[in-house]
Amino acid sequence: MSQPARFSFRAACCLVLLSLALWRVFAVQPAAAQSAQTLKLLPASKTTATPLPANATLAAPPPGGELYIAKRGDSVTSVAHHYIGQTSYLTSSELAEAIRSANGNFSSTFLKAGQQITIPGILPAPIVEKTIPVARDFEVRAIYLTGLMAGSDHGLRIIRRWREVGGNAVVFDIKDSDGSVNIPFENALLGSHHTPIRDLPKFVRFLHSENMHAIARVAIFRDERLVVSHPELAVKSHRTGQPWRENGKLVWTDPSQPKVQEYDIALARKAAESGVDEVQFDYVRFPAEGDQKDAGFVFQTEHPDWHRSDVITDFLKHAYAALHPTGVLLSLDVFGVMAWQRPVDLSHTGQDIVNMAKYCDVLSPMIYPSHFFGMDGYDHPGDAPEHFIGESMNRFELITKGSGVVIRPWLQAFHWRTKTYSLDYIKVQVLTAKSKGGIGFLFWNASNDYSKPYAAMPEMRSAKDKYFRGDELPGTAQASLAGSH
């Protein structure tokens, strides 16, 4: 090819390449820029094919609430369980119902991924509740609830029902005789444990909002959980050197063991610091059954001149000193038969009523008529409530005379060993106890069935001062739980 031809060919190629470059600059790039501008100007509502990040679409949470973005597999129940500790609600089912109500009363069980819901009743800070101090002769009208029941929806219904018919107090377990601790409590002897009452200050605030006197029951020395996990704290067998058993059962800690005493006092203080109004000690005694001669205790070596009653009195002296400054009352459950002051009962249980009365505010003898078998010549003591309530109260009033302690009895709210359990049975017990000097009463039913007391209370309340005075907590409730549930 000649030199001019080569030049013409090269020139032509250069022109083609230059044209392509100019086309990319002036045609393709502006089009891309225009397309990008169009995407930026599209409103958000036109991009719903792919959900935006949760934080890009959150609305302002309502007062006292929190917004939650559901994840795949979430249910109303699981969300409520997750949030219950952060809210004013007492049970997960109560919170679940409130969640539905706060979000248009939807009925579905499961939530859709990305669904926004409001969690109502969020607390700005953990509840701190204070004891409502009352005089020791405050007239308590109470029922008993297990820890499991107290922490349940059914338990809350029982409490509200009891309040409606004229009750003003509830006794609830924070430690039962099997050793189960029902509240959060950190202690080296306890370890991890199930807590039916997840938040004690919150539960106490609920009771106060219902104008209820809150009584935390602690089963003291009968503690199966503790002796199984720490057998070194159990009563010892003289014969074998192994943990002693009461009728084959390993259930008793050594009441004279300092570690056991410190553990129980620490738990009681935990309750007091959580706002309860009264701490009640049950099983504040030595084992009364089994081979007593084979049972060995620390005090027999440390204080050889002591008797069992000295151990109980010394323990109560320390417990009362630890609890009384907090403003709570201390009440003690004692066997009803201790009113008879039989030497055999005193030597086994260690419950010297005269000395115990010095270190408590209230004595609560368990004077269930059906439990007095073999007493006073009655073949069916359960059908003689007037006699056994009256005789017990007379005796307890006599042996505690001048001590200033209040006698507030446990009364029978169950049909065991009686054919006459009825509305009138309830009324007879309350009337007899009051007429013999008792101030207030506590109803016991292990199953928490109070149908007979429910029926009797309105009639007793209407007969002013005949059955009870009708005392109420001083002032108004400190604070209601948010959410009006």
JOHU-V622668 format. One record per residue. N is the residue number from 0. PSI is psi in whole degrees, -180 to 180 (NA if undefined). OMEGA is omega in radians with two decimals (none if undefined). Layout:
BEGIN
n;psi;omega
N;PSI;OMEGA
N;PSI;OMEGA
END
This chain:
BEGIN
n;psi;omega
0;140;-3.12
1;162;-3.12
2;-45;3.10
3;-36;-3.12
4;-43;3.12
5;-41;-3.12
6;-42;-3.13
7;-40;3.13
8;-45;-3.14
9;-40;3.13
10;-40;3.14
11;-42;3.13
12;-41;-3.14
13;-39;3.13
14;-39;3.13
15;-46;-3.13
16;-40;3.11
17;-38;3.14
18;-42;3.12
19;-42;3.13
20;-44;3.13
21;-35;3.13
22;-40;3.12
23;-38;-3.10
24;-45;-2.98
25;-11;-3.14
26;-58;-3.04
27;-48;-3.07
28;-46;3.09
29;-37;3.14
30;-43;3.12
31;-42;3.12
32;-41;3.13
33;-39;3.12
34;-42;3.13
35;-41;3.11
36;-38;-3.14
37;-42;3.12
38;-38;-3.14
39;-29;-3.06
40;-8;3.13
41;134;3.08
42;155;-3.09
43;-34;-3.09
44;-15;-3.14
45;3;-3.07
46;34;-3.06
47;-1;3.11
48;-35;3.08
49;119;-3.09
50;143;3.07
51;160;3.06
52;148;-3.06
53;-41;-3.06
54;-10;3.13
55;-14;-3.06
56;7;-3.12
57;135;3.01
58;168;3.10
59;131;3.14
60;147;3.10
61;160;3.12
62;132;3.13
63;10;-3.12
64;173;3.10
65;140;3.12
66;138;3.12
67;134;3.09
68;116;-3.05
69;144;3.03
70;164;3.14
71;131;3.12
72;-6;3.12
73;143;2.98
74;165;3.10
75;-39;-3.13
76;-44;-3.12
77;-38;3.10
78;-42;3.12
79;-41;3.13
80;-37;-3.14
81;-38;-3.01
82;-9;-2.96
83;-38;-3.11
84;-16;-3.12
85;-1;-3.05
86;175;3.12
87;-5;-3.10
88;151;-3.04
89;-31;-3.13
90;157;-3.13
91;-37;-3.14
92;-35;3.05
93;-43;3.13
94;-40;3.12
95;-44;3.10
96;-40;3.13
97;-36;3.10
98;-45;3.11
99;-44;-3.11
100;-39;-3.09
101;-9;-3.09
102;43;3.03
103;18;3.10
104;41;3.10
105;153;-3.01
106;-10;-3.08
107;149;3.14
108;-43;-3.09
109;152;3.13
110;151;3.09
111;143;3.09
112;129;-3.11
113;-9;-3.14
114;133;3.10
115;131;3.04
116;154;3.08
117;130;3.02
118;111;-3.09
119;165;3.00
120;24;3.13
121;130;-3.13
122;136;3.10
123;-24;3.13
124;159;3.09
125;144;3.14
126;133;3.00
127;115;-3.08
128;147;-3.11
129;148;3.05
130;140;2.99
131;102;-3.05
132;140;3.03
133;160;3.07
134;155;-3.11
135;-23;3.12
136;18;3.00
137;131;-3.06
138;104;3.14
139;133;3.04
140;97;-2.90
141;159;2.93
142;163;-3.13
143;139;3.04
144;139;3.00
145;164;3.10
146;-41;3.12
147;-42;-3.13
148;-43;-3.10
149;-34;-3.11
150;11;-3.07
151;167;3.08
152;-40;3.13
153;-39;3.11
154;-40;3.11
155;-37;3.09
156;-39;3.10
157;-45;-3.13
158;-47;-3.13
159;-39;3.12
160;-43;3.14
161;-39;3.10
162;-42;-3.12
163;-37;-3.07
164;-2;3.05
165;3;3.07
166;158;3.13
167;14;-3.10
168;157;3.08
169;133;2.97
170;126;-3.13
171;145;-3.10
172;127;2.83
173;-19;2.93
174;123;-3.13
175;177;-3.02
176;-10;3.01
177;-1;3.11
178;-2;3.14
179;125;3.08
180;122;-2.94
181;3;-3.13
182;160;3.02
183;127;-3.10
184;119;-3.13
185;121;3.11
186;140;-3.08
187;-27;-3.13
188;-14;-3.01
189;-55;-3.07
190;-163;-3.10
191;146;-3.10
192;157;3.12
193;138;-3.10
194;90;3.10
195;-34;3.05
196;94;-2.98
197;-34;-3.01
198;96;-3.06
199;-45;3.10
200;-37;3.11
201;-43;3.13
202;-42;3.13
203;-38;3.10
204;-38;3.06
205;-46;3.12
206;-44;3.12
207;-36;3.11
208;-22;3.06
209;10;-3.08
210;44;-3.14
211;136;3.01
212;124;-3.03
213;118;-3.10
214;115;-3.13
215;117;-3.11
216;132;3.11
217;115;2.99
218;118;-2.91
219;-79;-2.91
220;-16;3.00
221;108;-2.96
222;86;-3.08
223;-43;-3.12
224;-43;-3.07
225;-42;-3.10
226;-27;3.08
227;-42;-3.12
228;-24;3.14
229;74;-3.09
230;-19;3.11
231;-14;3.13
232;1;-3.10
233;163;2.93
234;141;-3.09
235;145;3.06
236;124;3.08
237;-35;-3.02
238;-43;-3.04
239;-19;-3.05
240;-2;3.12
241;169;3.08
242;134;-3.12
243;145;-3.14
244;139;3.08
245;108;-3.10
246;41;3.08
247;-4;-3.07
248;131;3.09
249;93;-3.02
250;-10;-2.99
251;125;2.90
252;163;3.08
253;113;-3.12
254;-20;-3.13
255;3;3.12
256;117;-3.08
257;-38;-3.13
258;-37;3.10
259;-46;3.14
260;-45;-3.13
261;-39;3.12
262;-48;-3.11
263;-39;3.12
264;-39;3.11
265;-41;3.11
266;-42;3.11
267;-41;3.10
268;-37;3.08
269;-43;3.11
270;-43;-3.14
271;-41;-3.13
272;-13;3.12
273;3;3.01
274;2;3.11
275;158;-3.08
276;-17;-3.09
277;140;3.00
278;131;-3.11
279;124;3.10
280;126;2.99
281;164;-3.10
282;38;3.07
283;71;-3.03
284;175;3.02
285;162;3.07
286;140;-3.06
287;-8;-3.13
288;-177;3.13
289;-174;-3.12
290;95;-3.06
291;-33;-3.12
292;-23;-3.11
293;-9;-3.07
294;123;-3.14
295;142;-3.05
296;155;-3.14
297;-39;-3.04
298;-25;-3.12
299;-22;3.06
300;-44;-3.09
301;-38;-3.13
302;73;-3.03
303;-18;-3.14
304;-3;-3.12
305;156;2.94
306;171;3.13
307;-38;-3.13
308;-31;3.10
309;-37;3.12
310;-48;-3.11
311;-44;-3.13
312;-43;-3.14
313;-41;3.09
314;-46;-3.12
315;-34;3.09
316;-45;3.14
317;-40;-3.14
318;-43;-3.13
319;-40;3.12
320;-33;-3.13
321;-32;-3.02
322;-37;-3.00
323;-38;3.13
324;-18;-3.14
325;-12;3.13
326;-4;3.14
327;156;2.96
328;152;3.02
329;122;3.10
330;152;-3.08
331;129;3.02
332;132;-3.14
333;154;3.08
334;139;3.09
335;-35;-3.10
336;-13;3.13
337;-18;3.08
338;-22;-3.13
339;-12;3.05
340;41;3.10
341;135;-3.09
342;-38;-3.11
343;-39;3.12
344;-42;-3.13
345;-42;-3.09
346;-31;3.13
347;-52;-3.02
348;-33;-3.04
349;11;-3.11
350;85;3.05
351;102;-2.99
352;-40;-3.12
353;-46;-3.14
354;-36;3.12
355;-35;-3.11
356;-20;-3.13
357;-22;-3.00
358;44;3.04
359;171;3.09
360;-32;-3.04
361;136;2.94
362;132;3.13
363;87;3.10
364;138;3.13
365;89;-3.01
366;53;3.07
367;121;-3.07
368;-38;-3.06
369;-14;-3.09
370;-2;-3.09
371;41;-3.11
372;137;3.14
373;9;-3.07
374;141;2.99
375;25;3.04
376;14;-3.14
377;125;3.09
378;-31;-3.11
379;74;-3.08
380;-28;3.13
381;-21;3.13
382;14;3.11
383;58;-3.07
384;-37;-3.09
385;-41;-3.13
386;-52;-3.00
387;-33;3.03
388;-47;-3.10
389;-46;-3.11
390;-42;3.13
391;-47;-3.12
392;-42;3.10
393;-46;-3.09
394;-43;3.13
395;-39;3.10
396;-38;-3.11
397;-46;-3.05
398;-14;3.09
399;9;-3.10
400;131;3.11
401;-7;-3.10
402;-22;-3.09
403;-4;-3.14
404;147;3.11
405;137;3.05
406;114;3.13
407;101;-2.95
408;153;2.87
409;131;-3.14
410;159;-3.02
411;122;3.06
412;44;3.14
413;162;-3.00
414;14;-3.12
415;130;3.09
416;34;3.01
417;140;3.09
418;0;-3.02
419;13;-3.14
420;124;-3.02
421;-178;3.04
422;-44;-3.14
423;-32;3.10
424;-42;3.10
425;-47;-3.09
426;-41;-3.14
427;-43;-3.14
428;-48;-3.10
429;-45;-3.11
430;-42;-3.12
431;-44;3.14
432;-43;-3.14
433;-42;-3.09
434;-21;-3.14
435;13;3.04
436;0;3.13
437;147;3.09
438;104;-3.10
439;-178;-3.11
440;160;3.09
441;130;3.10
442;132;3.12
443;128;2.91
444;117;-3.03
445;-28;3.12
446;0;3.13
447;37;3.07
448;109;-3.06
449;37;-3.11
450;-39;-3.14
451;-47;3.04
452;-38;3.08
453;-44;-3.09
454;-33;-3.07
455;-30;-3.01
456;-47;-3.12
457;-39;3.13
458;-42;3.12
459;-36;3.14
460;-35;-3.11
461;-25;3.09
462;79;-2.98
463;126;3.06
464;-5;3.14
465;-47;-3.10
466;-36;3.10
467;160;-3.09
468;-39;-3.11
469;29;3.13
470;147;3.04
471;160;3.11
472;144;-3.14
473;142;3.09
474;-156;3.13
475;168;3.12
476;142;-3.06
477;-48;-3.11
478;137;3.09
479;156;3.08
480;139;-3.12
481;153;3.04
482;-14;3.11
483;48;-3.11
484;NA;none
END
